[in-house]
Amino acid sequence: MSGTLSGRLALVTGASAGIGRASVDALVGAGARVFATGRRKAELDALTRQHGSQTVRAMAGDLNDGGFASELADAARDADIMLSNAGILTYAPLADTTFEDTEAMFRTNVLASYRITLEMAKSMAARRRGHIIVMTSIAAREVYRLGVIYCATKHALSALTRGLRIEFQEHGVKVTEIAPGMVDTDIRANSPHPSVQQALKVRKFTALTPAEVAEAVVFAAQSEANCCPDLIELRPRGSA
Ligand SMILES: NC(=O)c1ccc[n+]([C@@H]2O[C@H](COP(=O)([O-])OP(=O)(O)OC[C@H]3O[C@@H](n4cnc5c(N)ncnc54)[C@H](OP(=O)(O)O)[C@@H]3O)[C@@H](O)[C@H]2O)c1
């Protein structure tokens, strides 16, 4: 490991909460400056206040909005590192999952994530240098009850991530996929279905913390120039 991210700029999507927010803290802790984005401006402003405006710059907006995604890609075009992390989840049995929820998960987790990531990969390729880190999930390789649509979106995102690596590595861009199991964040707050609540209640392991996942982000970002951690899977102990 080269040790420090001093002098590096990282774009972090989904920085207003959970894993993204913890990753901002960890990247700053390793010496990076961060361009933080998410829809909730107040949360992003709090990050800027916490770390200082020289260290964390924020730009609030919805990644599903193509106009905002273009503006963001332009404003953050010099980023050396991108953590593509924004995502949503609604767990429910398939028969009780609305098409609107299905569409929303595919739109945010696959299409919006891919669009901004591709734009950043193109900027990095033009400079022949950069590192894309994509937050998928253990759900990218498993399909489980109550989470089928989410699993499908993460399978698609993982395929796109591997495709980005295949096509962009010759242009000097590294691509890493981080695939955590359950992490203790608010992402499941949008899943009130009784079957989901019951499944969460009988779970026999402790979820990972966002800071534990953020350590993997920094590990990947600090890898030597000729070394690409392609896939990092993280599971809470006892969950496999
Ligand atoms: N928690 C887990 O168990 C777990 C496990 C494996 C992988 N993951 C993945 O890790 C990533 C982060 O999840 P988390 O658990 O940290 O969730 P979280 O606490 O709910 O945070 C999600 C982040 O995504 C942002 N976001 C969502 N939709 C957006 C949109 N349309 N435009 C811009 N930003 C948007 C949210 O910001 P705003 O609300 O401010 O827009 C928020 O900052 C997700 O991709 C998730 O699938 C989570």
The ligand as an SDF file (V2000), in Angstrom:
LIG
                    3D

 48 52  0  0  0  0  0  0  0  0999 V2000
  -26.7580   -1.1290    4.0160 N   0  0  0  0  0  0  0  0  0  0  0  0
  -26.5170   -2.3190    3.4960 C   0  0  0  0  0  0  0  0  0  0  0  0
  -26.8470   -3.3690    4.1160 O   0  0  0  0  0  0  0  0  0  0  0  0
  -25.8080   -2.4300    2.1800 C   0  0  0  0  0  0  0  0  0  0  0  0
  -25.1730   -3.6550    1.8810 C   0  0  0  0  0  0  0  0  0  0  0  0
  -24.5220   -3.7930    0.6510 C   0  0  0  0  0  0  0  0  0  0  0  0
  -24.4920   -2.7520   -0.2340 C   0  0  0  0  0  0  0  0  0  0  0  0
  -25.1240   -1.5800    0.0680 N   0  0  0  0  0  0  0  0  0  0  0  0
  -25.0880   -0.5120   -0.9250 C   0  0  0  0  0  0  0  0  0  0  0  0
  -24.3340    0.5690   -0.4040 O   0  0  0  0  0  0  0  0  0  0  0  0
  -24.7860    1.7940   -0.9920 C   0  0  0  0  0  0  0  0  0  0  0  0
  -25.0520    2.8110    0.1160 C   0  0  0  0  0  0  0  0  0  0  0  0
  -26.0880    2.2900    0.9200 O   0  0  0  0  0  0  0  0  0  0  0  0
  -26.3380    2.7090    2.4390 P   0  0  0  0  0  0  0  0  0  0  0  0
  -26.6740    1.4740    3.1630 O   0  0  0  0  0  0  0  0  0  0  0  0
  -25.2640    3.5910    2.9100 O   0  0  0  0  0  0  0  0  0  0  0  0
  -27.7150    3.5020    2.2500 O   0  0  0  0  0  0  0  0  0  0  0  0
  -28.2600    4.8960    2.8040 P   0  0  0  0  0  0  0  0  0  0  0  0
  -27.7490    5.1420    4.1770 O   0  0  0  0  0  0  0  0  0  0  0  0
  -29.7250    4.8660    2.5700 O   0  0  0  0  0  0  0  0  0  0  0  0
  -27.5670    5.9290    1.8120 O   0  0  0  0  0  0  0  0  0  0  0  0
  -27.8970    5.9280    0.4480 C   0  0  0  0  0  0  0  0  0  0  0  0
  -27.2570    7.1250   -0.2000 C   0  0  0  0  0  0  0  0  0  0  0  0
  -27.6300    7.1630   -1.6000 O   0  0  0  0  0  0  0  0  0  0  0  0
  -28.1070    8.4490   -1.9070 C   0  0  0  0  0  0  0  0  0  0  0  0
  -29.0980    8.4050   -2.9880 N   0  0  0  0  0  0  0  0  0  0  0  0
  -30.1510    7.5570   -3.0930 C   0  0  0  0  0  0  0  0  0  0  0  0
  -30.8640    7.8530   -4.1970 N   0  0  0  0  0  0  0  0  0  0  0  0
  -30.2390    8.9040   -4.7950 C   0  0  0  0  0  0  0  0  0  0  0  0
  -30.5030    9.6540   -5.9670 C   0  0  0  0  0  0  0  0  0  0  0  0
  -31.5640    9.4150   -6.7590 N   0  0  0  0  0  0  0  0  0  0  0  0
  -29.6600   10.6570   -6.2920 N   0  0  0  0  0  0  0  0  0  0  0  0
  -28.5970   10.9460   -5.5010 C   0  0  0  0  0  0  0  0  0  0  0  0
  -28.2860   10.2550   -4.3750 N   0  0  0  0  0  0  0  0  0  0  0  0
  -29.1170    9.2520   -4.0270 C   0  0  0  0  0  0  0  0  0  0  0  0
  -28.7090    8.9380   -0.5960 C   0  0  0  0  0  0  0  0  0  0  0  0
  -28.6980   10.3370   -0.5490 O   0  0  0  0  0  0  0  0  0  0  0  0
  -30.0140   11.2570   -0.5240 P   0  0  0  0  0  0  0  0  0  0  0  0
  -31.0850   10.5010    0.1640 O   0  0  0  0  0  0  0  0  0  0  0  0
  -29.5330   12.4780    0.1910 O   0  0  0  0  0  0  0  0  0  0  0  0
  -30.2580   11.4760   -1.9590 O   0  0  0  0  0  0  0  0  0  0  0  0
  -27.7280    8.4160    0.4200 C   0  0  0  0  0  0  0  0  0  0  0  0
  -26.6240    9.2950    0.5580 O   0  0  0  0  0  0  0  0  0  0  0  0
  -26.0220    1.4460   -1.8170 C   0  0  0  0  0  0  0  0  0  0  0  0
  -25.6500    1.3290   -3.1730 O   0  0  0  0  0  0  0  0  0  0  0  0
  -26.4390    0.0890   -1.2710 C   0  0  0  0  0  0  0  0  0  0  0  0
  -27.1310   -0.6830   -2.2200 O   0  0  0  0  0  0  0  0  0  0  0  0
  -25.7660   -1.3900    1.2650 C   0  0  0  0  0  0  0  0  0  0  0  0
  1  2  1  0
  2  3  2  0
  2  4  1  0
  4  5  1  0
  4 48  2  0
  5  6  2  0
  6  7  1  0
  7  8  2  0
  8  9  1  0
  8 48  1  0
  9 10  1  0
  9 46  1  0
 10 11  1  0
 11 12  1  0
 11 44  1  0
 12 13  1  0
 13 14  1  0
 14 15  2  0
 14 16  1  0
 14 17  1  0
 17 18  1  0
 18 19  2  0
 18 20  1  0
 18 21  1  0
 21 22  1  0
 22 23  1  0
 23 24  1  0
 23 42  1  0
 24 25  1  0
 25 26  1  0
 25 36  1  0
 26 27  1  0
 26 35  1  0
 27 28  2  0
 28 29  1  0
 29 30  1  0
 29 35  2  0
 30 31  1  0
 30 32  2  0
 32 33  1  0
 33 34  2  0
 34 35  1  0
 36 37  1  0
 36 42  1  0
 37 38  1  0
 38 39  2  0
 38 40  1  0
 38 41  1  0
 42 43  1  0
 44 45  1  0
 44 46  1  0
 46 47  1  0
M  CHG  2   8   1  16  -1
M  END
$$$$
